[in-house]
Amino acid sequence: ERTENNSAKRKSRKAANKAKNSTESDSKTLPNLFHQQRQMTAQRSRILSRLLLEL
């Protein structure tokens, strides 16, 4: 019975760590996504202006 209890504790601890890690990685990737979006928008506007100049 004790080993079952320990494995249950271990599983719940694992799940808690997993949840903690996922929220931490989310908070790191969100600014990165914003940065990528800004870069893509800037690149798109540069390409569009270049195309307009060639018309």
N, CA, C and O atoms as a Tripos MOL2 file, in Angstrom:
@<TRIPOS>MOLECULE
protein
  220   219    55     0     0
PROTEIN
NO_CHARGES

@<TRIPOS>ATOM
      1 N           0.8420   -1.2080    0.0000 N.3       1 GLU1
      2 CA          0.0000    0.0000    0.0000 C.3       1 GLU1
      3 C           0.8730    1.2530    0.0000 C.2       1 GLU1
      4 O           0.5340    2.2620   -0.6170 O.2       1 GLU1
      5 N           2.0000    1.1700    0.7010 N.am      2 ARG2
      6 CA          2.8740    2.3420    0.7840 C.3       2 ARG2
      7 C           3.4550    2.6880   -0.5920 C.2       2 ARG2
      8 O           3.5450    3.8610   -0.9560 O.2       2 ARG2
      9 N           3.8480    1.6610   -1.3520 N.am      3 THR3
     10 CA          4.4310    1.9370   -2.6710 C.3       3 THR3
     11 C           3.3980    2.5620   -3.5990 C.2       3 THR3
     12 O           3.7330    3.4360   -4.3980 O.2       3 THR3
     13 N           2.1390    2.1200   -3.5020 N.am      4 GLU4
     14 CA          1.0810    2.7270   -4.3170 C.3       4 GLU4
     15 C           0.9320    4.1990   -3.9750 C.2       4 GLU4
     16 O           0.7860    5.0460   -4.8560 O.2       4 GLU4
     17 N           0.9720    4.4890   -2.6820 N.am      5 ASN5
     18 CA          0.8460    5.8670   -2.2200 C.3       5 ASN5
     19 C           1.9920    6.7180   -2.7540 C.2       5 ASN5
     20 O           1.7840    7.8420   -3.2100 O.2       5 ASN5
     21 N           3.2060    6.1670   -2.6900 N.am      6 ASN6
     22 CA          4.3760    6.9000   -3.1760 C.3       6 ASN6
     23 C           4.2820    7.1750   -4.6650 C.2       6 ASN6
     24 O           4.6080    8.2730   -5.1170 O.2       6 ASN6
     25 N           3.8340    6.1780   -5.4380 N.am      7 SER7
     26 CA          3.7400    6.3830   -6.8810 C.3       7 SER7
     27 C           2.6670    7.4230   -7.1950 C.2       7 SER7
     28 O           2.8130    8.2020   -8.1370 O.2       7 SER7
     29 N           1.5970    7.4390   -6.4120 N.am      8 ALA8
     30 CA          0.5520    8.4490   -6.6190 C.3       8 ALA8
     31 C           1.1000    9.8410   -6.3200 C.2       8 ALA8
     32 O           0.8410   10.7960   -7.0530 O.2       8 ALA8
     33 N           1.8640    9.9400   -5.2280 N.am      9 LYS9
     34 CA          2.4890   11.2260   -4.8870 C.3       9 LYS9
     35 C           3.4240   11.6760   -5.9980 C.2       9 LYS9
     36 O           3.4310   12.8400   -6.3970 O.2       9 LYS9
     37 N           4.2260   10.7120   -6.4960 N.am     10 ARG10
     38 CA          5.1880   11.0330   -7.5380 C.3      10 ARG10
     39 C           4.4700   11.5240   -8.7930 C.2      10 ARG10
     40 O           4.8990   12.4870   -9.4290 O.2      10 ARG10
     41 N           3.3700   10.8490   -9.1410 N.am     11 LYS11
     42 CA          2.6120   11.2480  -10.3290 C.3      11 LYS11
     43 C           2.0510   12.6530  -10.1820 C.2      11 LYS11
     44 O           2.1110   13.4550  -11.1140 O.2      11 LYS11
     45 N           1.5010   12.9480   -9.0000 N.am     12 SER12
     46 CA          0.9130   14.2760   -8.8160 C.3      12 SER12
     47 C           1.9960   15.3490   -8.8280 C.2      12 SER12
     48 O           1.7810   16.4490   -9.3380 O.2      12 SER12
     49 N           3.1660   15.0260   -8.2630 N.am     13 ARG13
     50 CA          4.2710   15.9820   -8.2790 C.3      13 ARG13
     51 C           4.7290   16.2260   -9.7170 C.2      13 ARG13
     52 O           5.0050   17.3590  -10.1120 O.2      13 ARG13
     53 N           4.8040   15.1330  -10.4960 N.am     14 LYS14
     54 CA          5.1990   15.2330  -11.9010 C.3      14 LYS14
     55 C           4.2210   16.1370  -12.6500 C.2      14 LYS14
     56 O           4.6320   16.9990  -13.4280 O.2      14 LYS14
     57 N           2.9310   15.9350  -12.4110 N.am     15 ALA15
     58 CA          1.9110   16.7330  -13.0940 C.3      15 ALA15
     59 C           2.0290   18.2010  -12.7060 C.2      15 ALA15
     60 O           1.8890   19.0880  -13.5480 O.2      15 ALA15
     61 N           2.2900   18.4520  -11.4180 N.am     16 ALA16
     62 CA          2.4290   19.8350  -10.9540 C.3      16 ALA16
     63 C           3.6320   20.5060  -11.6090 C.2      16 ALA16
     64 O           3.5490   21.6570  -12.0380 O.2      16 ALA16
     65 N           4.7480   19.7870  -11.6860 N.am     17 ASN17
     66 CA          5.9410   20.3380  -12.3320 C.3      17 ASN17
     67 C           5.6880   20.6070  -13.8040 C.2      17 ASN17
     68 O           6.1260   21.6200  -14.3490 O.2      17 ASN17
     69 N           4.9730   19.6830  -14.4420 N.am     18 LYS18
     70 CA          4.6840   19.8380  -15.8690 C.3      18 LYS18
     71 C           3.8560   21.1090  -16.0910 C.2      18 LYS18
     72 O           4.1310   21.8840  -17.0060 O.2      18 LYS18
     73 N           2.8480   21.3110  -15.2490 N.am     19 ALA19
     74 CA          2.0030   22.4980  -15.3820 C.3      19 ALA19
     75 C           2.8210   23.7660  -15.1620 C.2      19 ALA19
     76 O           2.6640   24.7520  -15.8830 O.2      19 ALA19
     77 N           3.6930   23.7310  -14.1600 N.am     20 LYS20
     78 CA          4.5310   24.8930  -13.8600 C.3      20 LYS20
     79 C           5.4420   25.2070  -15.0400 C.2      20 LYS20
     80 O           5.5830   26.3640  -15.4370 O.2      20 LYS20
     81 N           6.0630   24.1610  -15.6000 N.am     21 ASN21
     82 CA          6.9690   24.3690  -16.7270 C.3      21 ASN21
     83 C           6.2390   24.9120  -17.9420 C.2      21 ASN21
     84 O           6.7610   25.7720  -18.6510 O.2      21 ASN21
     85 N           5.0270   24.4130  -18.1860 N.am     22 SER22
     86 CA          4.3100   24.8590  -19.3780 C.3      22 SER22
     87 C           3.9330   26.3310  -19.2480 C.2      22 SER22
     88 O           3.9920   27.0650  -20.2340 O.2      22 SER22
     89 N           3.5430   26.7820  -18.0420 N.am     23 THR23
     90 CA          3.1940   28.1960  -17.8960 C.3      23 THR23
     91 C           4.4370   29.0650  -18.0270 C.2      23 THR23
     92 O           4.3690   30.1650  -18.5740 O.2      23 THR23
     93 N           5.5750   28.5780  -17.5260 N.am     24 GLU24
     94 CA          6.8140   29.3500  -17.6620 C.3      24 GLU24
     95 C           7.2040   29.4870  -19.1280 C.2      24 GLU24
     96 O           7.5840   30.5690  -19.5740 O.2      24 GLU24
     97 N           7.1100   28.3880  -19.8790 N.am     25 SER25
     98 CA          7.5050   28.4490  -21.2870 C.3      25 SER25
     99 C           6.5270   29.3280  -22.0620 C.2      25 SER25
    100 O           6.9270   30.0110  -23.0050 O.2      25 SER25
    101 N           5.2420   29.3200  -21.6750 N.am     26 ASP26
    102 CA          4.2700   30.1940  -22.3360 C.3      26 ASP26
    103 C           4.6630   31.6500  -22.1660 C.2      26 ASP26
    104 O           4.6110   32.4290  -23.1190 O.2      26 ASP26
    105 N           5.0560   32.0190  -20.9510 N.am     27 SER27
    106 CA          5.3910   33.4230  -20.6960 C.3      27 SER27
    107 C           6.6530   33.8240  -21.4460 C.2      27 SER27
    108 O           6.8720   35.0070  -21.7060 O.2      27 SER27
    109 N           7.4900   32.8370  -21.7970 N.am     28 LYS28
    110 CA          8.6920   33.1580  -22.5720 C.3      28 LYS28
    111 C           8.3800   33.2600  -24.0560 C.2      28 LYS28
    112 O           8.9260   34.1190  -24.7500 O.2      28 LYS28
    113 N           7.4960   32.3810  -24.5520 N.am     29 THR29
    114 CA          7.2510   32.3570  -25.9960 C.3      29 THR29
    115 C           6.3520   33.5000  -26.4420 C.2      29 THR29
    116 O           6.4330   33.9290  -27.5920 O.2      29 THR29
    117 N           5.4960   34.0030  -25.5550 N.am     30 LEU30
    118 CA          4.5730   35.0660  -25.9640 C.3      30 LEU30
    119 C           5.3010   36.3160  -26.4480 C.2      30 LEU30
    120 O           4.9780   36.8110  -27.5280 O.2      30 LEU30
    121 N           6.2700   36.8520  -25.6980 N.am     31 PRO31
    122 CA          7.0210   38.0060  -26.2240 C.3      31 PRO31
    123 C           7.7440   37.6730  -27.5210 C.2      31 PRO31
    124 O           7.8530   38.5190  -28.4090 O.2      31 PRO31
    125 N           8.2420   36.4320  -27.6340 N.am     32 ASN32
    126 CA          8.9050   36.0260  -28.8700 C.3      32 ASN32
    127 C           7.9460   36.0710  -30.0400 C.2      32 ASN32
    128 O           8.3100   36.5050  -31.1330 O.2      32 ASN32
    129 N           6.7010   35.6160  -29.8120 N.am     33 LEU33
    130 CA          5.7050   35.6360  -30.8850 C.3      33 LEU33
    131 C           5.3980   37.0620  -31.3040 C.2      33 LEU33
    132 O           5.2850   37.3530  -32.4950 O.2      33 LEU33
    133 N           5.2600   37.9560  -30.3240 N.am     34 PHE34
    134 CA          5.0030   39.3590  -30.6500 C.3      34 PHE34
    135 C           6.1480   39.9210  -31.4820 C.2      34 PHE34
    136 O           5.9250   40.6380  -32.4570 O.2      34 PHE34
    137 N           7.3670   39.5910  -31.0940 N.am     35 HIS35
    138 CA          8.5460   40.0750  -31.8040 C.3      35 HIS35
    139 C           8.5550   39.5540  -33.2450 C.2      35 HIS35
    140 O           8.7980   40.3100  -34.1850 O.2      35 HIS35
    141 N           8.2870   38.2530  -33.4060 N.am     36 GLN36
    142 CA          8.2400   37.6620  -34.7500 C.3      36 GLN36
    143 C           7.1740   38.3420  -35.5950 C.2      36 GLN36
    144 O           7.3910   38.6310  -36.7720 O.2      36 GLN36
    145 N           6.0150   38.5950  -34.9820 N.am     37 GLN37
    146 CA          4.9160   39.2250  -35.7170 C.3      37 GLN37
    147 C           5.3290   40.6090  -36.2070 C.2      37 GLN37
    148 O           5.0630   40.9780  -37.3510 O.2      37 GLN37
    149 N           5.9830   41.3710  -35.3290 N.am     38 ARG38
    150 CA          6.4480   42.7120  -35.7190 C.3      38 ARG38
    151 C           7.4470   42.6240  -36.8620 C.2      38 ARG38
    152 O           7.3750   43.3940  -37.8200 O.2      38 ARG38
    153 N           8.3820   41.6790  -36.7570 N.am     39 GLN39
    154 CA          9.3870   41.5100  -37.8120 C.3      39 GLN39
    155 C           8.7300   41.1560  -39.1380 C.2      39 GLN39
    156 O           9.0990   41.6920  -40.1830 O.2      39 GLN39
    157 N           7.7510   40.2470  -39.0940 N.am     40 MET40
    158 CA          7.0800   39.8410  -40.3220 C.3      40 MET40
    159 C           6.3200   41.0130  -40.9290 C.2      40 MET40
    160 O           6.3240   41.1970  -42.1460 O.2      40 MET40
    161 N           5.6720   41.8020  -40.0860 N.am     41 THR41
    162 CA          4.9280   42.9610  -40.5800 C.3      41 THR41
    163 C           5.8720   43.9570  -41.2330 C.2      41 THR41
    164 O           5.5680   44.4990  -42.2950 O.2      41 THR41
    165 N           7.0130   44.2020  -40.6050 N.am     42 ALA42
    166 CA          7.9960   45.1300  -41.1680 C.3      42 ALA42
    167 C           8.5140   44.6060  -42.5030 C.2      42 ALA42
    168 O           8.6560   45.3600  -43.4660 O.2      42 ALA42
    169 N           8.7920   43.3140  -42.5500 N.am     43 GLN43
    170 CA          9.2960   42.7070  -43.7830 C.3      43 GLN43
    171 C           8.2520   42.8120  -44.8860 C.2      43 GLN43
    172 O           8.5830   43.1130  -46.0330 O.2      43 GLN43
    173 N           6.9920   42.5640  -44.5380 N.am     44 ARG44
    174 CA          5.9190   42.6210  -45.5240 C.3      44 ARG44
    175 C           5.7850   44.0270  -46.0850 C.2      44 ARG44
    176 O           5.6020   44.2050  -47.2890 O.2      44 ARG44
    177 N           5.8760   45.0250  -45.2150 N.am     45 SER45
    178 CA          5.7300   46.4040  -45.6940 C.3      45 SER45
    179 C           6.9080   46.8000  -46.5800 C.2      45 SER45
    180 O           6.7390   47.5370  -47.5510 O.2      45 SER45
    181 N           8.1100   46.3050  -46.2390 N.am     46 ARG46
    182 CA          9.2690   46.5860  -47.0970 C.3      46 ARG46
    183 C           9.0820   45.9770  -48.4770 C.2      46 ARG46
    184 O           9.3490   46.6190  -49.4930 O.2      46 ARG46
    185 N           8.6180   44.7250  -48.5050 N.am     47 ILE47
    186 CA          8.4080   44.0410  -49.7900 C.3      47 ILE47
    187 C           7.3440   44.7740  -50.6040 C.2      47 ILE47
    188 O           7.5060   44.9750  -51.8080 O.2      47 ILE47
    189 N           6.2580   45.1700  -49.9450 N.am     48 LEU48
    190 CA          5.1830   45.8700  -50.6520 C.3      48 LEU48
    191 C           5.6680   47.1930  -51.2240 C.2      48 LEU48
    192 O           5.3530   47.5310  -52.3650 O.2      48 LEU48
    193 N           6.4260   47.9340  -50.4440 N.am     49 SER49
    194 CA          6.9050   49.2300  -50.9400 C.3      49 SER49
    195 C           7.8710   49.0330  -52.1030 C.2      49 SER49
    196 O           7.8930   49.8320  -53.0390 O.2      49 SER49
    197 N           8.6740   47.9610  -52.0430 N.am     50 ARG50
    198 CA          9.5900   47.6740  -53.1440 C.3      50 ARG50
    199 C           8.8070   47.3390  -54.4140 C.2      50 ARG50
    200 O           9.1560   47.7880  -55.5060 O.2      50 ARG50
    201 N           7.7480   46.5490  -54.2580 N.am     51 LEU51
    202 CA          6.9180   46.1960  -55.4130 C.3      51 LEU51
    203 C           6.2560   47.4350  -56.0060 C.2      51 LEU51
    204 O           6.1800   47.5890  -57.2250 O.2      51 LEU51
    205 N           5.7780   48.3150  -55.1290 N.am     52 LEU52
    206 CA          5.1180   49.5330  -55.6140 C.3      52 LEU52
    207 C           6.0990   50.4150  -56.3640 C.2      52 LEU52
    208 O           5.7380   51.0520  -57.3540 O.2      52 LEU52
    209 N           7.3440   50.4530  -55.8930 N.am     53 LEU53
    210 CA          8.3550   51.2650  -56.5720 C.3      53 LEU53
    211 C           8.6570   50.7130  -57.9600 C.2      53 LEU53
    212 O           8.9870   51.4660  -58.8770 O.2      53 LEU53
    213 N           8.5420   49.3890  -58.1120 N.am     54 GLU54
    214 CA          8.8580   48.7830  -59.4060 C.3      54 GLU54
    215 C           7.7300   48.9400  -60.4090 C.2      54 GLU54
    216 O           7.9490   48.7380  -61.6030 O.2      54 GLU54
    217 N           6.5460   49.2880  -59.9700 N.am     55 LEU55
    218 CA          5.4060   49.4240  -60.8980 C.3      55 LEU55
    219 C           5.5950   50.5950  -61.8430 C.2      55 LEU55
    220 O           4.7350   50.8530  -62.6850 O.2      55 LEU55
@<TRIPOS>BOND
     1     1     2 1
     2     2     3 1
     3     3     4 2
     4     3     5 am
     5     5     6 1
     6     6     7 1
     7     7     8 2
     8     7     9 am
     9     9    10 1
    10    10    11 1
    11    11    12 2
    12    11    13 am
    13    13    14 1
    14    14    15 1
    15    15    16 2
    16    15    17 am
    17    17    18 1
    18    18    19 1
    19    19    20 2
    20    19    21 am
    21    21    22 1
    22    22    23 1
    23    23    24 2
    24    23    25 am
    25    25    26 1
    26    26    27 1
    27    27    28 2
    28    27    29 am
    29    29    30 1
    30    30    31 1
    31    31    32 2
    32    31    33 am
    33    33    34 1
    34    34    35 1
    35    35    36 2
    36    35    37 am
    37    37    38 1
    38    38    39 1
    39    39    40 2
    40    39    41 am
    41    41    42 1
    42    42    43 1
    43    43    44 2
    44    43    45 am
    45    45    46 1
    46    46    47 1
    47    47    48 2
    48    47    49 am
    49    49    50 1
    50    50    51 1
    51    51    52 2
    52    51    53 am
    53    53    54 1
    54    54    55 1
    55    55    56 2
    56    55    57 am
    57    57    58 1
    58    58    59 1
    59    59    60 2
    60    59    61 am
    61    61    62 1
    62    62    63 1
    63    63    64 2
    64    63    65 am
    65    65    66 1
    66    66    67 1
    67    67    68 2
    68    67    69 am
    69    69    70 1
    70    70    71 1
    71    71    72 2
    72    71    73 am
    73    73    74 1
    74    74    75 1
    75    75    76 2
    76    75    77 am
    77    77    78 1
    78    78    79 1
    79    79    80 2
    80    79    81 am
    81    81    82 1
    82    82    83 1
    83    83    84 2
    84    83    85 am
    85    85    86 1
    86    86    87 1
    87    87    88 2
    88    87    89 am
    89    89    90 1
    90    90    91 1
    91    91    92 2
    92    91    93 am
    93    93    94 1
    94    94    95 1
    95    95    96 2
    96    95    97 am
    97    97    98 1
    98    98    99 1
    99    99   100 2
   100    99   101 am
   101   101   102 1
   102   102   103 1
   103   103   104 2
   104   103   105 am
   105   105   106 1
   106   106   107 1
   107   107   108 2
   108   107   109 am
   109   109   110 1
   110   110   111 1
   111   111   112 2
   112   111   113 am
   113   113   114 1
   114   114   115 1
   115   115   116 2
   116   115   117 am
   117   117   118 1
   118   118   119 1
   119   119   120 2
   120   119   121 am
   121   121   122 1
   122   122   123 1
   123   123   124 2
   124   123   125 am
   125   125   126 1
   126   126   127 1
   127   127   128 2
   128   127   129 am
   129   129   130 1
   130   130   131 1
   131   131   132 2
   132   131   133 am
   133   133   134 1
   134   134   135 1
   135   135   136 2
   136   135   137 am
   137   137   138 1
   138   138   139 1
   139   139   140 2
   140   139   141 am
   141   141   142 1
   142   142   143 1
   143   143   144 2
   144   143   145 am
   145   145   146 1
   146   146   147 1
   147   147   148 2
   148   147   149 am
   149   149   150 1
   150   150   151 1
   151   151   152 2
   152   151   153 am
   153   153   154 1
   154   154   155 1
   155   155   156 2
   156   155   157 am
   157   157   158 1
   158   158   159 1
   159   159   160 2
   160   159   161 am
   161   161   162 1
   162   162   163 1
   163   163   164 2
   164   163   165 am
   165   165   166 1
   166   166   167 1
   167   167   168 2
   168   167   169 am
   169   169   170 1
   170   170   171 1
   171   171   172 2
   172   171   173 am
   173   173   174 1
   174   174   175 1
   175   175   176 2
   176   175   177 am
   177   177   178 1
   178   178   179 1
   179   179   180 2
   180   179   181 am
   181   181   182 1
   182   182   183 1
   183   183   184 2
   184   183   185 am
   185   185   186 1
   186   186   187 1
   187   187   188 2
   188   187   189 am
   189   189   190 1
   190   190   191 1
   191   191   192 2
   192   191   193 am
   193   193   194 1
   194   194   195 1
   195   195   196 2
   196   195   197 am
   197   197   198 1
   198   198   199 1
   199   199   200 2
   200   199   201 am
   201   201   202 1
   202   202   203 1
   203   203   204 2
   204   203   205 am
   205   205   206 1
   206   206   207 1
   207   207   208 2
   208   207   209 am
   209   209   210 1
   210   210   211 1
   211   211   212 2
   212   211   213 am
   213   213   214 1
   214   214   215 1
   215   215   216 2
   216   215   217 am
   217   217   218 1
   218   218   219 1
   219   219   220 2
@<TRIPOS>SUBSTRUCTURE
     1 GLU1         2 RESIDUE 1 A GLU
     2 ARG2         6 RESIDUE 1 A ARG
     3 THR3        10 RESIDUE 1 A THR
     4 GLU4        14 RESIDUE 1 A GLU
     5 ASN5        18 RESIDUE 1 A ASN
     6 ASN6        22 RESIDUE 1 A ASN
     7 SER7        26 RESIDUE 1 A SER
     8 ALA8        30 RESIDUE 1 A ALA
     9 LYS9        34 RESIDUE 1 A LYS
    10 ARG10       38 RESIDUE 1 A ARG
    11 LYS11       42 RESIDUE 1 A LYS
    12 SER12       46 RESIDUE 1 A SER
    13 ARG13       50 RESIDUE 1 A ARG
    14 LYS14       54 RESIDUE 1 A LYS
    15 ALA15       58 RESIDUE 1 A ALA
    16 ALA16       62 RESIDUE 1 A ALA
    17 ASN17       66 RESIDUE 1 A ASN
    18 LYS18       70 RESIDUE 1 A LYS
    19 ALA19       74 RESIDUE 1 A ALA
    20 LYS20       78 RESIDUE 1 A LYS
    21 ASN21       82 RESIDUE 1 A ASN
    22 SER22       86 RESIDUE 1 A SER
    23 THR23       90 RESIDUE 1 A THR
    24 GLU24       94 RESIDUE 1 A GLU
    25 SER25       98 RESIDUE 1 A SER
    26 ASP26      102 RESIDUE 1 A ASP
    27 SER27      106 RESIDUE 1 A SER
    28 LYS28      110 RESIDUE 1 A LYS
    29 THR29      114 RESIDUE 1 A THR
    30 LEU30      118 RESIDUE 1 A LEU
    31 PRO31      122 RESIDUE 1 A PRO
    32 ASN32      126 RESIDUE 1 A ASN
    33 LEU33      130 RESIDUE 1 A LEU
    34 PHE34      134 RESIDUE 1 A PHE
    35 HIS35      138 RESIDUE 1 A HIS
    36 GLN36      142 RESIDUE 1 A GLN
    37 GLN37      146 RESIDUE 1 A GLN
    38 ARG38      150 RESIDUE 1 A ARG
    39 GLN39      154 RESIDUE 1 A GLN
    40 MET40      158 RESIDUE 1 A MET
    41 THR41      162 RESIDUE 1 A THR
    42 ALA42      166 RESIDUE 1 A ALA
    43 GLN43      170 RESIDUE 1 A GLN
    44 ARG44      174 RESIDUE 1 A ARG
    45 SER45      178 RESIDUE 1 A SER
    46 ARG46      182 RESIDUE 1 A ARG
    47 ILE47      186 RESIDUE 1 A ILE
    48 LEU48      190 RESIDUE 1 A LEU
    49 SER49      194 RESIDUE 1 A SER
    50 ARG50      198 RESIDUE 1 A ARG
    51 LEU51      202 RESIDUE 1 A LEU
    52 LEU52      206 RESIDUE 1 A LEU
    53 LEU53      210 RESIDUE 1 A LEU
    54 GLU54      214 RESIDUE 1 A GLU
    55 LEU55      218 RESIDUE 1 A LEU
